[in-house]
Amino acid sequence: MIVSVIPKLPFVNKADTIFFYVNQLEFELKSDYGDYLIMEKDGVEVHFFSFPSLIPEKSDFMVYVRIDTNIESLFEQYKSKHPALKWILDLETKPWGQKEFSLSDPSGTCLTFGQSV
């Protein structure tokens, strides 16, 4: 029986990745194994692996982060506290019944946050 799915995302620069996820998105760094990191937020775990040859501008990595409530507040919090984040899409309602916004992490991974309307 499957109990969870844990995304494994690349990082080019470990310090930049830790700063972004811990200081800007408020994840907790649970483990640092050098070339492998484990972070957590709200009981959801994300793993990171070293990929030094990745070119962030050419990255095709993406992850969808489902939010259960208050996506507007989360969007405003990130936007006001960290205006220098690399925004891909401001908060908008999609035809498929989701409110979504997207931003890029330092390694070029697209993070889309979505909540059902």
QUIBEL-V390538 format. One record per residue. N is the residue number from 1. RES is the residue in three letters. NEAR is the number of other C-alpha atoms within 8 Angstrom. Layout:
n: {N:N}
res: {RES:RES}
near: {NEAR:NEAR}
This chain:
n: {1:2:3:4:5:6:7:8:9:10:11:12:13:14:15:16:17:18:19:20:21:22:23:24:25:26:27:28:29:30:31:32:33:34:35:36:37:38:39:40:41:42:43:44:45:46:47:48:49:50:51:52:53:54:55:56:57:58:59:60:61:62:63:64:65:66:67:68:69:70:71:72:73:74:75:76:77:78:79:80:81:82:83:84:85:86:87:88:89:90:91:92:93:94:95:96:97:98:99:100:101:102:103:104:105:106:107:108:109:110:111:112:113:114:115:116:117}
res: {MET:ILE:VAL:SER:VAL:ILE:PRO:LYS:LEU:PRO:PHE:VAL:ASN:LYS:ALA:ASP:THR:ILE:PHE:PHE:TYR:VAL:ASN:GLN:LEU:GLU:PHE:GLU:LEU:LYS:SER:ASP:TYR:GLY:ASP:TYR:LEU:ILE:MET:GLU:LYS:ASP:GLY:VAL:GLU:VAL:HIS:PHE:PHE:SER:PHE:PRO:SER:LEU:ILE:PRO:GLU:LYS:SER:ASP:PHE:MET:VAL:TYR:VAL:ARG:ILE:ASP:THR:ASN:ILE:GLU:SER:LEU:PHE:GLU:GLN:TYR:LYS:SER:LYS:HIS:PRO:ALA:LEU:LYS:TRP:ILE:LEU:ASP:LEU:GLU:THR:LYS:PRO:TRP:GLY:GLN:LYS:GLU:PHE:SER:LEU:SER:ASP:PRO:SER:GLY:THR:CYS:LEU:THR:PHE:GLY:GLN:SER:VAL}
near: {2:4:4:4:5:8:8:8:10:11:13:13:10:8:6:8:13:10:9:11:11:11:9:9:8:8:10:9:11:8:7:9:6:5:7:10:13:12:12:12:9:4:5:7:10:11:12:11:11:11:8:7:5:9:8:10:5:7:10:7:9:8:9:8:8:7:9:7:5:7:13:7:7:8:10:8:8:11:9:7:6:8:7:4:8:7:8:9:8:8:10:7:9:8:5:4:8:11:13:15:13:13:12:13:11:12:14:13:15:13:12:12:12:13:12:7:6}
